[in-house]
Amino acid sequence: MAYIDYYKILGVDKNATQDDIKKAYRKQARKLHPDLNPDDKEAERKFKELNEANEVLSNPENRSKYDKYGENWKHGEEYEKAQQQQRQYQSQNQNYGGGYSGADFGEGEDFSDFFQSMFGQGGGGFGRSSRGSASGKFKGQDVQAELNLHLKDAAKTHPQTFEINGKKVRITIPAGVYDGQQIKLKGHGDPGANGGPSGDLYITFNISADPDFERVGDDLKTKVVVDLYTAVLGGDVKVNTLDGSVNLKVKPETQSGATVRLKGKGFPVYKKEGHFGDLFVTYEVKLPTNLTEKQKELFEQLKNS
C-alpha cells in the first residue's frame, strides 16, 4: 500500500503548528472547492485528498497516530493489540517449550504488509488466533467539508442542501453561525468496514465579508454618510440594518467619526431565539463640493464671525 504524505498534500512540514495546518487547509480549500471548479475531476480529486489530510492532521490524536503508523493510522491501536498478543503467544510457547511460527513485527519495520493481511484483502493475519481481528468492525473515516455563506445568510435560520461523496445532505443552518464554526453530522462520513458504523461529517462555515456590515461577535458595525448641513444643524439619515432600513436622528453639531448604538439591531445570537447583538453606526461627514460663489462667501462669513 503506497504511503500517502498528508503533510505534502497540505503543503506544510512535519513541525507545522495546528494553526499552520488550519491556515494551509483553508487556503487550498478555497482554490480547490468544487463550487469554484465545476466539472474539474482533477480539482475534485485533490479536494478530497485535501479533506482527508486535514481530517487527520487537524486532530492532534489522529496526527500522532499518523506520524507513527502512516496511512494505516486508523488501525494503529489494533496493531499494538496484535503485537501485544504476539508477545504473549511467544511467552506462552517458550514456557511450554514450544516453538513460535508467527510473523515478527519489530520496531521500525514497514507495517503495510501486516495491515494488508490483518485488515485488507486476504485476511490472513498472523497466527491462527488473529483471524478474528479481520472480521472486527471498524468505524468509517470522518469527512471534512466547508460551506460558504454570505453574512446575511448566516443571520437567518434556513435549510441548505449540498453533496458529499455522491450523497445529498440536507441540513438546517441556525441563525448566528460564525466564521470558522464547525458542526458534526454523525454517520454522514465514509462507510465503516466489516459492518462498522459510518464516520462523521464535520462542516466548517466560511462566512464572506459583507460590503455593508462588519461583524464583531454578535454586534455589527456600519458606516453612514451625512452631509455637512445635517451634521451641523441636525436632521434625519437613513441607516440600513439586517432587516430593513431605519431613520436615525442626527444631533446638531455631530462630528465625523462619531458613533451611535442601535440596541438589538445587530446579529442574532447563535441558538438563542429572540436575542440579538447591537448595531454601531459611525457617521462620515461629507464636505460639499462645487460650491457657488455665494456659498463660499457664506463660509467666509462663518469663518470670520
Secondary structure as GFF3:
##gff-version 3
##sequence-region A 1 305
A	DSSP	alpha_helix	6	10	.	.	.	ID=ss1
A	DSSP	alpha_helix	18	32	.	.	.	ID=ss2
A	DSSP	alpha_helix	41	57	.	.	.	ID=ss3
A	DSSP	alpha_helix	60	69	.	.	.	ID=ss4
A	DSSP	three_ten_helix	70	75	.	.	.	ID=ss5
A	DSSP	alpha_helix	76	95	.	.	.	ID=ss6
A	DSSP	alpha_helix	112	119	.	.	.	ID=ss7
A	DSSP	three_ten_helix	128	130	.	.	.	ID=ss8
A	DSSP	alpha_helix	131	134	.	.	.	ID=ss9
A	DSSP	beta_strand	143	149	.	.	.	ID=ss10
A	DSSP	alpha_helix	151	154	.	.	.	ID=ss11
A	DSSP	beta_strand	158	164	.	.	.	ID=ss12
A	DSSP	beta_strand	167	173	.	.	.	ID=ss13
A	DSSP	beta_strand	182	185	.	.	.	ID=ss14
A	DSSP	beta_strand	201	207	.	.	.	ID=ss15
A	DSSP	beta_strand	214	216	.	.	.	ID=ss16
A	DSSP	beta_strand	219	227	.	.	.	ID=ss17
A	DSSP	alpha_helix	228	233	.	.	.	ID=ss18
A	DSSP	beta_strand	235	241	.	.	.	ID=ss19
A	DSSP	beta_strand	244	250	.	.	.	ID=ss20
A	DSSP	beta_strand	259	262	.	.	.	ID=ss21
A	DSSP	beta_strand	279	286	.	.	.	ID=ss22
A	DSSP	alpha_helix	293	304	.	.	.	ID=ss23
###
